[in-house]
Amino acid sequence: MATSPKPKYDGLIFDFFGVLTFNMVEVISYFEDREGLARGTFLRAWSDPRGQELFRQLELGRISQTDWNSGFAALMGVAPDNLMARYLHDAFPAHQMLKVAQQARSAGIRTAVLSNSLGREPYDPYAGFDLHGTFDEVVLSSEHGMRKPEPAIFHLVLDKLGVPATKCLFLDDSEENLAVAHRLGITPLLALDENVAASRLCGLLGLSGL
C-alpha cells in the first residue's frame, strides 16, 4: 500500500499580523479612510523615531496599549480613545492561511505563531482567533520581553516546537524578520498575498491544497 512521502519540513512558524490576518497595508489604508486622514499618515508616524520606539516598547511589554494609544495618536493628530481597536478594525482572519496551518498540523507538522504583540487590553487583537486550539505553540513578544527580529525569540519558538531550524519554515510579511530567520537556518517565505502564500506553502509542504 502506497504511503504519502514525509514532508520536507517538520515545523511551520507563522507571523500573526499581515499573515494570519488581512494584509496590513490594506488595514492601514482602511483605517486612514475611516479617520479622514491622508494616505501615508500612519506610516509617517510609524517611521518617526518616536513612533518606532512606541511600537518597540509595546511589543516588549514595557508600556501599556493605552500608553501606545496616547503616544501614537499624538503623532497622527487623532483622538487616542481605543486607537488600537480603530487601527486594527479590518485585521480579519486570513482564512486560507489558517486552513493551511490546520492541514499542516493534521499532517504531523509542528506549528507555531510568533507575533510581536500589540497588547491585549483594552483591545485584544487575538480574541477572534483560536490560536491555542489551532497551533501547537503561541509566542507573543510581550510575554517574553523580546521581539522580532531578535534572534533570541526565534530560538525560543524553535525550542518550544522541538524542531531544528533547518527543518522549519517561517512566514512573515517583513523582509527584515525573514532575513534573520534565514541566517539562523530557517527557510523564509515572504507572505504578502494570502492566496499566493497559501498556495506556495501547500507546494512546499506537499499538502493537497485548498
N, C-alpha and C positions, 0 to 999 in steps of 0.2 A: 504494500500500500504506500503510495507516494506521500511524503510529508513536505510541508512548506519549508523553504530554506530559512535558516536562522537569520534574523535581522543583523545588519552590519553594526548597528548601534544598540547599546544596552540602556542608554539614558537619554532623556529628552528634557531640556530646560527651556521654559518659556518666560520671556519678559511679560509683564501684565499690560501696562498702558500702551496702546497702539498695536499690540499683537493679539491679546485676548479681548481687546476692545476695538471699537471703530478706530480708524486712522486718526491720529491726534491732530494732524493738520486740518482735517475737516472739523473735528471737535472744536478747535480753536476758532476757526472761521465762523462756525455757527454761534459760538459764544460772542464774538465781536459783533455779529449782526444783531443779536438779541439785545446787546448792551448799547447799540448805537455807536460803536467805536469804529474808527478807521481800520481797515485791514492792515495788519502788521503791528498794531498797538501792543498786543500780548507779547509777541516775540521781541519787540524792542525792550519791554520791561524785563523779560526773561534774560536777555543778553546783557542788560545793565549789571555791573558787578554787585549792586545791592540786591537785584533780583536773583542772581546766581547764588548769592550767599543765603538768601531766604530759603530757596529750594534745598540747598545743601543742609542747612540746619534742621529743616523739617524732615528731610529724608533720614537724617541721623537720629531723629527723635529728640533733638535738643531744644526745639521750640514747639509750641502747640499749633494746631491748624488755625486756631483763632488768631494767634500771633502772625501767622503767614497771611491770613485774610487781611489783616490791618495793614501790614507792610506792603504787600503786593498791590492792594487796592490803591494805596497812595501813589505808587509808581505809575499806575494806569489812569488815575483820576476817576475812579468809580467808587461806589459805596462798598464798604467792607462786609456787610451783612451776609454771612454764609457764602462768601465768594467761591470757595472750593466747589460747592454744590452747583453754583451757577456756571462755573467754568466747565465742569465735567458732566453737565446735563445730558450731552449726547454721546457719552462714552459707553454705549450699549455693548452687550456681549458680541464678540465675533464668533458666531455660531459654528461656522465652518472649522475654525481653528480648534474650538472646544470639542467638536466631533472627532477631529483627527487625534486630539490628545486622548480622548476616551478609547478610540480604536487602538492607539499605540499601547496604552496601558493594558487593554484586553489581550494584546499580543505578547505581553510579558515584558514590555519595555518600561523601565522605571521613569516616572515623570515628576517634574517639579515646576513650580512658579518661583521666579526670582525677581522681586519687584522693589524698586526704590519707592518706598511708601510715602504717601501724601497725607498721612494721618487717618484716623478712623472716627474722630468726633470733632465737631458736631455732625460732620458728614462722613459716611463710610462708603468709599467708592467700591469696596469689595462685597457689599451687602447683597447685591443681586447675583452673585456668583457662588456656587457651591464649590469653592476651591479645595477645601479639605476632603470633600467627597469625590472630587474629580481627579485630583493629583495625589501622588504619594507623599510629596513634601511641599511645603509652602514657606518660603523665606522672604520676610519683609524687612527691609533695611533698618527701620526704626527700632525693631525688636532686638537687633544685634549690634547697633552702634557702628555699622559700616555700610557702605553703599557701593553700587557700581559707579565707576569702573575699577574700584579697588580689587586687586587680585584676591585678597583675603575672603571676600564674600563669595567668590567663585569656588574657592577651596572649601568653604563651609557647605555650600549646596552639594558639591561632589561628595563630601564626606557623608552627608545625610542620605544621599542616594546610594552610596556604597558602590559607585561606578567610577572607573578611571576616566580621566579627561579624554583620552584618545578614543573612548567608546561612547562619547556624549556628543549630542547635537545641541546647539544653543540658538534660539530665535530671538532677535531683538530688532527694533527699528532705529537703533543708534549704532552708527559705524564705529564710534569710539569704544563702546562696550563690546562689540563684536571683535574688534582688533585685540583687546586684552584677552578675551576668551581664546582667540586663535593662538596668541603667544603662549597660553597655558596648555595648548594641545587639544582644546575643544574645537570641534568643527562648527564654524559660524554659518548662520543662514539669515540674510537680511530679509525682514518681513515688513514690507510697506503696503502691499496689497494682499488682503485676506485670501482671496481666491487663488492668486498666483502662489503665495507661500504655502497654502494648504495642499495644493497640487504637487508642488516641489517636495514637500515633506512626505507625502504619500509615496512618491517615487523613491526617495532616499531610504525610506523605511520598509519598502516592499509591501505597503498596505494596498488594499484593493481599491481605495478611493471612495469618494462620497457620492 
